[in-house]
Amino acid sequence: MTDSASRPRWAIVVHGGAGVIERARLKPAQEQAYREALAQVAQAGAGVLEAGGSALDAIETSVRLLEDDPLFNAGLGAVFTAEGRNELDAAIMDGATLGAGAVAGVTRTRHPISLARAVMERSGHVMLIGEGAEAFARHDGQEAAGPGAFFTERRWRSLVNFLTAEGLPIPAKPQATRDNPKAELAHDEGKHGTVGVVALDMAGHVAAGTSTGGVTGKRWGRVGDSPVIGAGTYASDRACAVSATGAGEYFIRLGVAQAICALVELKGLSLQAAVDEVVQDRLTALGGDGGVIAVAPDGQMAWSFNTSGMYRARIAEGRPLEVGVYKDDV
């Protein structure tokens, strides 16, 4: 555990996806864009926490920035399904109350993380999907996104390449509503594009949030781990807050996020030991790949991934900002 004398009163950790992220594959301009974006998001969340804002507020603020950034597979810049649609998933969880909200298969809401929080706070439910989630978004006054609002040319090309390789038909190309030149710097890290944030606030509460566009070429309404409470997202003040990214089917089968929290709460493992046991041992043994970020009520911060890279950043009260991309970074 963290020494109480040096324990930060607030902390935040951010991820932007894990996968095949190697120096040889990223151009200098791409790497710089990702590092700058991660730093901006972490600092924005830190500003909320430093001003006394809640962990939930810091998470919503930070994830919304990631959803609006075409570098990441969430919101604007999300990957396409085999039918040529952007189907978005998100979840948020409050460690103080175990309140949680999640949405899946959202296509017309600009910020799925905000919709997930509204589900938690105002719907009486935990998870809403598809048309029902969209109806609740309209009822709640969530900002809508018109057709093509999430389109980027680079993600569309990834879909065309995928469908061509699989021998599947290529759907009609959607109309983009705005030009996003920054999207050309996006790196295709494989099938592990997700964004997530975990935070500790000055009241001692932790929270977690995750948002994703899923996987390129997904079919049949596939949903991964991101909106599944306990798999890709979990938070409890009795243990920690976790957000995951990776091969979602494996994270669901292992209940990765809650498993990490259980190791902290029930076995007394340090946060780093807990994330390493689940990611490096259990996930790897099952054949899954990806990573997690985590924060504990005592200020511990951790991340662990079994891929070549994970976009990540963290900052806490009295501690410098750290930004990492490759495995041998911080």
Salt bridges, closest charged atoms under 4 A:
GLU22 OE1 - ARG25 NE 3.25
GLU31 OE2 - ARG35 NE 2.91
ASP57 OD1 - ARG117 NH1 2.79
GLU60 OE1 - ARG117 NH1 2.85
ASP68 OD2 - ARG110 NH2 3.11
ASP68 OD2 - HIS111 NE2 3.03
ASP69 OD2 - LYS182 NZ 2.85
GLU87 OE2 - ARG85 NE 3.12
GLU121 OE2 - ARG117 NE 2.96
GLU121 OE1 - ARG122 NH1 3.60
GLU131 OE1 - ARG108 NH2 3.05
ASP140 OD1 - ARG122 NE 2.71
GLU143 OE2 - ARG110 NH1 2.87
GLU153 OE1 - LYS173 NZ 2.83
GLU184 OE1 - ARG157 NH2 3.16
ASP237 OD2 - HIS205 ND1 2.61
GLU249 OE2 - ARG222 NE 2.92
GLU265 OE2 - ARG238 NE 2.80
GLU277 OE2 - ARG282 NH2 2.92
ASP289 OD1 - HIS192 NE2 2.99
GLU317 OE2 - ARG9 NE 2.79
GLU322 OE2 - ARG314 NE 3.36
ASP328 OD1 - ARG23 NH1 2.85
ASP329 OD1 - ARG23 NH2 3.64
ASP329 OD2 - ARG35 NH2 2.87
